[in-house]
Amino acid sequence: MPELPEVETVRRGLERHLLGRTIERVELRRPDLRFPFPPGFERMLSGRIVENLDRRAKYLLTRLSGGVTWMCHLGMTGRWTLLDANSTEADDGPHDWVVLHLDDGGKAVFTDHRRFGFMDAFETDKQNQNKFLSKLGPEPTPDYLTPMDLADALRGRKTPMKSALLDQSTVAGLGNIYVCEILFRSGVSPKRSASSVAGKSGVTKRVERVTAATHDVITEAIDAGGSTISDFVNVEGDLGYFSHSFQVYGREGEACVVEGCNSTIRRIVQSGRSTFYCPKCQH
């Protein structure tokens, strides 16, 4: 599933091509994706100008004229393809479900062969009431996530750190891949309880390390265009390259990258997801 860095990469690509464009017509080729499209969805988008493209956690938020926000979640396999007026590429593939027809003759095509993605539209000033957005924690970037924020979110929770960081109300946008990398860089075991990391008050050294590692991993991943694990590509069809920087994810049985460590990377399953870690460096 695309995580925050991949969604941010898509947002930047869409921004370059859609900003200032008018959506002349919306073509829906089925009544639903993961969820049904909201009533009047085509009407809410058609005729509006794309004024801004934002992101909240793993959600793309396209701000339209007239105070409307169009929300898109990519799910596991959703992707956007942009076709200009002279493109010879077809927009009628077997899994091309949504086509936006733009005022310059171009098109934006949403493809999702597993149909786990979904879309919504709402009045922008009611964003905090949206059921998908209302309970999200802070963004995992330096401008939003502080050590105190993280300590407060973890304190008193007996759940393992891996699970705590995957909880979107703790930190928004983190997924399995990046949490594995964050915990490795911070030297914290994915099995350690969240409460033991947070301590009873203030900010512990472990919380400081996890916060700093979160900032670094997410920033580096965005700069690298995300990670290509399955079939993720950006709107121009390019791959993400942060996967070349993985230090634990997907490296079961390989030597730890830390100099002087003679251990190997292990894989365990937590809440149905693979966790990769170094048993010597993370404790």
N, C-alpha and C positions, 0 to 999 in steps of 0.2 A: 504494500500500500504506500502511495506517495506520502512522505512525511513533510513537515514544515518547510525544509529547504527546497524540496521539489516543488511544492505549491508556490513558494515565493519565486522560484525560477519561472514557473508558468505565468505568474502574475506580471512579472517584468516583461515577459515576451508579449503578453496580451496588451499591456499598456502601450508598448511601442507601436502597435498596429491598430488598436481600437480607440485610443484616446481622441476625442473630438468627432468621432464618427457617429452617424445617426443609424439606429437600427430600423430599417424600413419594414422588415417583416420577419417573423419568427415561424419556423417550420418545425412542427413536432411530428415525428414519425411513429410514435406510440404514445399511449396515454400516461405512461409511467416509466420510471427507472427503478431505483430502489423503493421510492415512494411515488405516489401519483403526483403529477404536476399540479400546483395549486389552481383553483378555478380562475379563469380569465388570465392565465399566465402570459399567453401570446399578446393579449391586449395591453397588459401592464408594461411590456417591454417595447412594443412596436411604436415607432415614431419618436422615441426618446433619444437624446444625445448622451453618449458616454462621457461623463464629466470627470471621473476619477476611477482608479482601480486600486482597491485596498485588499488587505488580507487580515483575517483574524484566525489564529491557530492554523488549521488545515482548510479553512474556508476562504474561497475567493469571493470578494464583495465588490461588485461593479456598481458604482454610484451613477445613477441616471438622472437626467433632467426631470424636474417636477417632484423631486424628493422621494424617488423610488430607489431601492437597493435590490439588485438581482444577486442572489447567492448561489454558488456552485460548490459542491463537494465532489472531488474526483473519484472517491471510492477506492477500489483496488486497481482498476485498469482504465479509468477514464482519462482521456487526453483531448486536447484541443488542436485542431489543424487550421491554419489560416490560408485561404486561397485568394489571390488577387484577381482582378477582373480578367486578366489574360491567362489565368492558370488553366492548364489542360487536365489537371488532376480531378478525378471524379469525386463527387460528394454523396454518392449513393451506395457506399459499401454496406455489407450486411449488418454492421453494428453502428452505423452513423445515425444517431437518433435525433439530434437537434441541429438545425442549420439556421444561423443568423444571416440574413441578407442585409448588406450594408449599403449606404448611400453612394459609395464609390464603385459599386459593382462587385466588391469583394464579398467573401463569405467566411464565417467562422463555424467550423464543424466540430461537434462533440461526438466522440466515438467511445463506446464503452461495451466491450463484448461480454463482460460479466454482470453489467447493470447493477453495480453496487454504489455507483455515484447517485447524486440527486441534486435537485435545484429547488429554489424557493424565491419568492419575491415579496417584499414588504415595504411599508413606509419607513424611510431611513430613520426618522426620529423615534421609531418604535423598536429599534434594533435590540435594546436591552430586554425587551419582552420576548424576543425570539427564543423558542425552546432549545435550539441548538447552540445558541451563543450566550445565553443569560448566565450560565454557571461556570464559564471558562475562567481559569486562573490567569495569572500574568503571562505575557509573552516571554520566551526564554532568552531574550536579548538584553544587552547591558542597559538599555534605556528603561526597561520595565521590571526586570527581575533583580531584586536585591537579596543579599544573604538573609536579612531579617524576614523578607517575604517568605523565603523558602523555609526558614526555621519555624515560622508560625504555622505554615501549612503541614509540616512534618510532625510537629510536637504532639506527643501523646498517641501517635498511631503505631500500632503493633505490626502493621503490614510490612512485608519486605520492601527495601528501597526500590527495587526494580518495579514492583507494582505501584508504589507510591508515585514514582515519577511518570508512569504511564497514565495515571489518573489525571484527566484533563482539567480537573478543578484545582490540582496542585500547581502544575505548570502547563500552559496551553501549547499544544502543537508537537509535543515530544512523542516519538514512536519507538518501536522496539530497537531498531538499528542504532539510533543515536543515543538512547539510554544506555545500551551496552558500552558504547564508546565513552560516554560521559563518566560512567562509574569506573571504568578502567583508568581513565586519566586522573580521576580524583582519588584512586586507591581505595575505594569503598566497595565492599562485597555486595553483590546484588541480593544476597541472602540476609544481610544485616537489617534489623528492624529500623523503620523510619524514626521511631522515638529515640533510639540509641544514637542516631546520627544528630538529631536536633538537640538532645540534652534537655535539661529542665528549664533553662532560661537563657536569654541572650543568644549569641551566635557562636557555635562551636567551630573548631578548625575544620572538621569534616564538612560542615555546611558551607564554609567559605570555599573549600576546595571543589565541592560539587557545583556551587554557583559559578565559580570561575571556569570550570571545565564545560559547563553548559553554555556559557557565553562563547567560549573558544570553539567548541565543536560546531555549534549552530552557525556561527559567523563563517568559519572555514568551509562548511558544507554549502552555504549559500554562495560564497565566492567561487566554489568549484562547480556550481550549477546542479547541485544535488548529487544523488547516488543512483546509478543504474544497476539495479539488482535483477529485475525481471524485464519489463518492456518499457520502462520510463524513458521518455524523450521529451524535450521541451517543444514549444510551439513551432520552432524552426526545424524540428526533427533531430536535434543534437542530443548526444548522451550526456549524463552527468558524470563527473570524474572524481567525486569524493570517495567512491568505493576503492580507489587506488590507495587511499590513506587509512583504510580500516586497520586498527591495531588488534582488535579481538573479533569483531563480527565476522562470522563465516570461517574462522581460522582454527576450528577444533583440531587438536592434535599437533598443531604447529608450535614452534618455539616462541616464547614470549619475546617481545621486541625490546624489553627493558634490558640494558646492558648489565651483565652480572647475574641475571635471573636465569636459573637453570630449569625452570618449570615450563610446562606446555599449556596451551589454552584448552580449557574444558568447556563442554556444553551441557547445560541442564535445562529442564523444561519447567517454566514457572507460568502458571495460569494458561497453559496450552501454548506458550510461545518459547522459542529457543532463546536461551541466555548464554552468552559467551563471556568468559572471564578468566583471569589468571588467579589461581588459588594462593599463590605466594605474594603477589603484589597487591591484591585486594583483600582487605580484612576489616 
